[in-house]
Amino acid sequence: MNEVKKPKKSLIFYYLIAIVVLLILNFIAVPYMNQRQIKETDYGTFMKMTEEHDIGRVEIQNNQILFTDKAEDNIYKTGLMNDDGLIDRLYKSGAVFSSEIIEEASPLLSFILSWIVPILIFVLLGQYMSKKLMKKAGGSNSMMFNLGKSNAKIYVKSSDGIKFSDVAGEDEAKENLTEIVDYLHSPGRYTEIGASMPKGILLVGPPGTGKTMLAKAVAGEANVPFFSMSGSEFVEMFVGMGASKVRDLFKQAKEKAPCIVFIDEIDAIGQKRDGRVGGNDEREQTLNQLLTEMDGFEGNNGVIILAATNRPESLDPALTRPGRFDRRVPVELPDLKGREEILRVHAKKIKIDYGVDFSKIARMASGASGAELANIINEAALRAIRDGRKSASQHDLEESIEVVIAGYQKKNAILTDKEKMTVAYHEIGHALVAAMQTNSAPVQKITIVPRTSGALGYTMQVEENNHYLMSKDELENKIATLTGGRAAEEVALGTVTTGASNDIEQATKIARAMITRYGMCDKFDMVAMETISNKYLGGDASLQCSETTQTDIDKKVVEIVRRQHEKAAQILLDNRAKLDILAQYLFEHETITGEEFMNILNS
């Protein structure tokens, strides 16, 4: 069992303690020490001392009498009695009436407690925290507690690390990186013929595709030290610290060669230098130092640099040129075969029922990344635990895909019968239009159970095989399917609702892409009207045409969507009886499979 360490106390904790101690000194200790000891006595003793003229000073308060002896060595107090002649007797005894019997003690003591002690407390606290920081920094006084030192995570040689067998679905990337492993194992084969290995390899691809895991797998296969650091860790508040970290990182790498240096999210320091006034000088200095270091060693010294990014187009050309990052390895979203392999790799980590059809799950998870597929497997295991079972089933995996895509079922979302019937017609509209068209993906599942993503229902279509190209007819059919939900509301209910908002957005996006990017409009022929940046992060589109052309594009988009909307409405009118039967069946059962849908449609 791992030892549970107590959390470290912050600097604020120690200063709060010091403040509490000072408050105690000022409000309790100082007044107590400044006050001389008061002796309590009876009224008779007070009268006797008055008669003997042994009263020095006297103060008559509301509820007591304070007085001193003649020498004023002691202070006494006694209760207040109903004595009319008291004032005259005290006057005759020679007593001095005073309003401040209790005086402060030594001014030196007050000064020590109020000033010297607090200063000493803060000095000692500062020395203690300074030693603690020095110890944490390794006892080094240089570079302001190691601010200029590289804090890269170092993974030393390990026989049980990540290997290529743990990374599935990226066969092309693994094939490119296998050459690096072979070089680190036997560099003599390459130096004999005069070949040199690339100094740097850039892994590019969408988030979650396994770029970091591939880099670790290279180190695991080669069995060499692995330095891992994020690009953002180089950028510091102090100017020059990032460049210092780069120097220190490469110094450590050369000492441990052969080894692999991995810089994740390199675009944090490797962005293009645009020369703008007020730019990030620290980031540019760090980039310049990285370029210098990559030029400072030969390709055969055993240090291989791997870097990963989601934005390769934003990198500085001086960084990506041959001689620095010589090779670019795409790490794309897995295809059908790759998704199935990834699911099998992650399924080994959980208990799963015999006979699970991973091919079907892979088809349902079209477009999912490796990280999303791992999450699907984990969600299936969690679902099995919630149901009290000891292994995950096919149904768990299918449901987990819906959880990742649309969220969990909303148990407390209660639709009225009217809303429920509207959603049923909407979803059946999508499915019926898709089924009655050729070149459309088969319907896998239809449900009107609300989800946490906000969807009140959805229709799942699953392609049978990999689909790399889409024709104009297929795109138009897809738009018609998207408009089928709204068309069903119009045909069956004579009204429209807000439920088609997402369908409208997707249909418009496809229609605009057909015109501006795919050249599927006779008027504009094969002219690109739009450019896409950050394609691995969703893609940011920007039009590259005049305002007049933009107006024409908008008109063409409306024309395409309207034509397919009318087509979907006509399909539903031609199959109105089947639309009503299917909608009523879905209303009663809430969820139906694609097989049930086709049986009713063909009956």
N, C-alpha and C positions, 0 to 999 in steps of 0.2 A: 504494500500500500504506500502511495506517495505521501510524503510528509506535507501536512497543511501548514504553510507559513503564515505567521501573523502579518497583517497588512502594515506596510511602513507608514509612520506618521509623517505628515507634511510639515513644512516650516511654519505654517500658520498655527499648528497645534502648539509648538513650543513658545511662540510669541503670545498666544492666548494665556498660557500658564504664567508667563512673566507679567502680563498685565494684571492677572488675578492677584499675584503676590504683591504687586505694587499697590493695588487697591486695598488689600488687607493692611499693609503697612501704614498707608495714609489715613484710613478711616477707623482703624481699630488700634493698631500698635502704637502709632505716634501719639494720639490723644491719651492713651492709657499711660504711656511712659512720661508724658509731659505733666501729668496730674500727680501732685504729692499725696501721700497717704493721709486720709481723713479719719480721725478717731471719733467714734460715736459715744456720747456721754448723756447722763440724765440732767434734768432741769435743776435739780438740787445742787449738783456740782457746779453748774453754770452760775447759780446764785451765790454760792460760796466764793468762787473766784472773783465775782463782781465785788463782794464785800471786802475781799482781801486786796482789791485793786490789782488783780493779776490778769486783767483783760488787755490785750494789745489792740487788735482791730476786730470789729464786729460787723456782720452783714445780716440784716433781718429780711428773710425772703418770705414768700407767701405761706410756705408750709414748714419751714425750719429756720434755725438760727445758726449761722456759721461764725466762729470766732477763733482767735488765737490767744496764746498766753502772752505775757508781757514781752518775753524774748522773741516771740514769733517763730519759735522752733517747731511748734506743733499746731495743727489745724483740728478743731473740734466741731461737731455738729450736735444739736439737740432739737427736740421738738418745740413747737411754738405753743405757748400757754396764754390764757387770758389774764394778762398782768398789766394793769393801767399805769403803774409807776415804773415800769421797766426802763423807759427811755431816760427818765431823770436819774435813776440809779446808775445807769451806764455812763451818763455824762459826768456824774460826780466822781465815778471811779477812774476817770481819765481815759476811758476807752475811745478809740478813734473809729468813727463810722466810715465804712468803706463799701464800695460796690464790686470789688474784685479781690476777694479773699484768695481765690485759687489763681495763682500766677503760673505762667509757663516756667518749666524747669530750664535747664541749661540751653542757651541758644545753640551751642555747639552740637548738642545731641539732636536737636531738631534739624539742623543743617545736614548732619550725617545721614539721618533717616530719610530726609526728603530729597537729597541730591546725590550723595555719594553712593548709597546702597543701590538706587535704581540704575545708575551708570555702570556700577560693577556687574549687576545682573545682566545687562544687555551686552557688555563686553565679553563676559563669560559665555553667554549664549552664542554670540557671533563666532568666538573661537571654536566652540563645540561643533557648530554647523559647518565651519570652514574645514575642520578636520574630517568631518563626515563626507563632504563633497570631494575632498582630496582623496580619501580612501576609495570612493566610488569611481573616481577618474583614474585609479590605478597608481596614485601617488605621483602623478606627473604634473608639473607646474606649467608646461609648455602649451601653447595654442589654446589658452583659456579653457582648461579642463578638457583637453582632447577634442575641442570643437572642429579641428582640422583633420581628425583621424577618420578613416573610413569605418563605417559601422555595418559593413556587409556581413550577411549571415554566411558562415563557412560550414559546408557539409563535407566532412573528411571522407576518405575511402570507406565504403560500406558494402558488404556482400549482400545485405538484405534491403538495398535501396530500390527505387523505382527503375524498372527495366522496360524495354520496348514491348514486352509481352503484356505489361499493364496499361499500355496505350493502344486503343483500338480505333478503327475508323479513319486513320490518317496514313494510309499505306504510302502515298507519294511523298509525304513529308518525312516519314521514317526512312524511306529509301534514300532521300537526299542526305539525311543526317547519319546514316550508317557509314558513309565514307569518312566522316569525321572520327567516328569511333575506331575505325580500322587504322586511321592515321595515328591516333593516340596510342593504339596497341603496338603498331609496328611502323614507326616513322621511316625506318631504313628503306623500305620498299619504295617510298616516294622520293627520298633524297638521292637514291641510286640513279633514278632516271632524270632527276633534275626538277621534279615537280614540287610545288609548294602548296600547302593548304591555304584556303581562304583565311584571311585575318579575322573577318567578321561575318556572321550569318544573321540575317534579319528574318524573324518569324512574324508574318503579318496575317491577320484574319480577324473575324468577328469575336466579340467577348464570349468566353466559355467554351472555346473550341479546343483548348488543351495546349496552348503555347508554352506556358510555364511547366506543365507536366512533361512535355517533350524535351525541354531543356534539361530537366532533372533526369529524364530517362537516358539522355546522351551521357551524362556524368555517371549514372549508375552502370551503364553498359561498359563504359571505358574504365570504370573503377579509379577515377582520379578526383582530386579535391574540386569542390564546386562552390564558387563565390556567387551569392545571390544578393542583388540590391535593386531597389526601385529608383527610377529616374528622379522622382520627387525628393528622395533622401539626399541628393546632392545639393539641392538649393537651400541655402541658409540665409538667416537674417543678416549676417556679417559678410561684407564684401570679401571675396577671395577664399571663403571657406569651402565652397563647392569645388573650385579648382584644386584646393589642397586635398580634398577627399578623393578626387580622381587620381592624383599622383600617388596617394597612399595605397589606393586599391590596386593600381598596376604594380606598385612596388611589391606588395604582398603576393600578387599573382606570379610575378617573375621568380620570387623566392621559392614558391611551391610548384613551379612548372615540372611536368605537364599538368595543366589544370584547365578548368572552364570558368569563364567570367560571364555571368548572366545579368543583364540590365533589363528589368521589366519596365514597361511603359516609358520607353526611351524618348518618346515625343515630349516629355516634360522638360527635357534639357536640349533636345535635338531639333527644335523648331527652326524654320527658316529665319535667317537674320535679314530683317527688312530695312535696317538703318534708320528707323524712326527716332525722333528726338524724345527722350524720356522713356526709352525702352528698358527692358529688364537687363541691365548691364551684368548683373551677377549670373544670370542664366547664360548669356553670351560668353562670358569668361569661362564658365564651366564647359560649354561646348567647345570653345577654342582649345582648352586644355585636353579634352577628350580626343580631339582631332590630332593634337600634337603627340599624345601618348600612343595612339594607334599607328602613327608613322614611325614611332621610336623603337619598334621591335620588328624583327623579321617574322615571316610566316612560319618558319621552321623552329621557333624557339619553344614550342609546346604550349603556348597560351592561345586558346580559342575563345573568341568573344561571341556570345549569343545575345541577341536583343529581341524584344517583342514589342509590338505596337498595334493599335487599332486604326491609326491614322498615318499610313506610310506617305500619303501625298503632302503632309505637313512637314516632313523632315527636310533638313537642309541638304541641298545637293552635294555639298562638300563631304557630308557624312555618308551618303549612300553611294558615292562613286566607287568604281573598282579600285582596290588597294586599301580600302577601309572596310566597308561592308560589301564584300565581293559577291555574295550570293543572297538571293531573296527566296525564302521558302514559304509558299502560301499554305496556310492552315485553315482550310475552308470548312463550312458546315458539312457534316457527313452525309453521304448518299444512303440509299435504302440498305445496302449491304453493310455499310459502315455503322449505321444506327443499330442494326441487329447485333453486330459484334460488340458494340459498346454496351448494349443492354445485357448481353451475356457476361461481359467482364464484371459489371457492377452487380449482376444477379448472384455471382459467386459469394458475395459478402453477406447475403441474407438467406434465410430458409425459404424455399419456393416449392410450390406443388409440382409434381411430375407432369410432363406433357404440356407445359405452357407454350403457346405459340408466339415466339418472339418475333417472327416475321410479320404477324398481324399487328403486334404492338408497334413495330418499327414503321409500318405503313401508316398507322394512325398518328404517329409522332412526326409527321413530315415537317421538315424545316427546323427541327429541334437541334440544339447544340449538345455537345458532350456533357456539359454541366447540367443542362435541363434533363437529359436522359438519366443522369445519376440521381437527380432530384425525383424523377418519376419512380425509380426503383425504391428510393427511400420512402416516398409517400405511400407506396403499395405496402411496404412493411409496417408502417405506422397504422394504416387502415386495418391490416390484419390484427394488430395488437388491440385496437379499439373494439374489434368484433370478438375478441377473446380466442382467436385462433393462433396456432403456432407456426404457420407458414402462409406466405402470400400466394394468392390464386390468380388465374387469368382475369377474373372480374376485378380484383384489386388493382391490377396493372392498368386495365382499361379505364377504371374510375380515376386513377391517379393522373392519367393524361388529361382528363377533363378538369381535374383540380388545378393542374399547372396551366392549362389554357384559359379556363373560365372561372376558376376559384371554387371554393366549397359551396355546397348546397346551403341555401338560407332557410333554416328550419322555421324561423318565425315570420317569414314573408308570406302573408295570406292574401291571395288575389281574389277579387270578387269574381262571380261566375261570368260576368260580362267581360272583364279583363282577361280572364283565363281563356274564354272562347276566342277573343280577339288574338291573343298570342298563339293559340292553336292554329287558327286560319293563317296567320302570318308565317309560321314555321312550315306548315304544309304547303303554302305557296312557294316557298323556296324549294322544297323537296320535289314538288310536282313539276315545276318548270325545269329543274335539273334533270329529272327522270325522262321527260318528254323530248329532250334535246339530245342529239348525238354529240360525241366528243366531250361529254361532261363526266366528271368523277362520280362514281356510284355513291349513293347515300348510305352512310354507315349507321347513323343514329339520329333520332329526333327527340327533343325533350322540351317541356315547358316548365321545368323546375327552375325557379330563380337561383342565380348564382351570386357569390359575393363580388364578382367583377361588375355587377350592375345589369348583366344580361338576364332578361326574363325567360329566355329560352334560346336554343340554337339548333342548327342543323349541321351535322358533321358529315363531310364528304371525304372519302379516302381514295387516293390514286392507287391503282393496282401496281404500277411500276414507277421507275424513275422518270421524271418528266423534265427535260432540259430546255426544250423549245416549245413555244406556244404560238399557234397560227392566229391569224386575224379572226377567223371564225370561232376559235376557242375562247379568245378574249371577249368577243361579243356575246357568246353564250354565257360566259361568267358574269358579264354585266346584267344580262337578262335574268340570271338566277338571283343576283343580288336585288334586283327590282321586283322579284316575284313576291316577296313578303308584302310590300306596299300594294302591289297589284291585287293580291288576294283580299286585302282589307277593302279595296275599292269595289271589287266584284261581288264579294259575299256580304259585306256589311254596309256598303255605300258611304264609307267614311275613311278618314286617314288618321293615324296616331303618330306619336313621337317615337314609336318603337323602331322606325326605319332609319334613324339618324346615322348609325354606324354603316348600314348598307349604302346610304347615299354617299357617305364619305369615301368608301372603298370604290364604288362604281365610278365616281367622278375622278378619282386618282388613276384608275385603269384607263378611262377614256382619254384623259389628258396625256398620259404616257404614250398611248397609241399615236397621238398626233405629234407631240413634241420630241419624243425619243425614238420611237420605233418606225417612223416614216410610213404609217398606215393611213395616210390621208392624201388623196389625189391632188388636192390643191397645193400642198407644200412639198410633195414628192419626198425625196430623201434628204431633206434639210433638217439638221438638228436645231431645235428651238430652245432646248433646255439642257443644262449641265448638272451633274450630280457630284457633290463632294461628300466626304465622310461616308463612303458607301458601306463600310463595315459597322457604322454606328447609326444605321437607319436611313442615311442618305438625306442630304439637304439639297433641294432642287432650286434652281435659279434660272429664270427665263433670260434668253440672250436674243432678243428681237425688239422691234420697234413697238410703240403703243398701238399702232394700227394693226399690226400682225397679232398682238395679244388679243385685241378685240375679235379678230377673225377666229383665233384659237378658241376663245370662250364660246363663240357661236357654234363651232364644230363640236365641242364637248357636249353642249346642250343637245345638239342634233343627234349625236350617237346615243346618249343616255335615253332621250325621249323615244327614239326608234326601238331600242331594246325593251323599254318599259311597255310600249304598246304591244310588242311581240309577246311579252310575258302575260299581259292581260288577255290577249287573244287565246293563248294556250290554256289559261284557266277557264275562260268562257267555253271553250270547246270541251273541257273536261269538268264542267261544273258539278255534276253528280258525284264524281269521284272526289272532288275537293271537299264537298259537304260530308261524305262518308268518312274520309280520312281525318278531317278536322274533328268530327264527333268522336272517333275512336281515340285520337290523341287527347282530347279533352277528358275522356273517361280514364285513360291509362297513364297519362302524363309523360310517359317515356315509351317509345317504341323503337325497335331495331330496324335496320335497313331491310332485313329479310321479311319482317312483318309488313313493312310498308309496301314492298314489291308484291307480296302475296295478295294484299287487299287491292292494289292497283291493277293486278292482272286477273283478278277473279271476276 
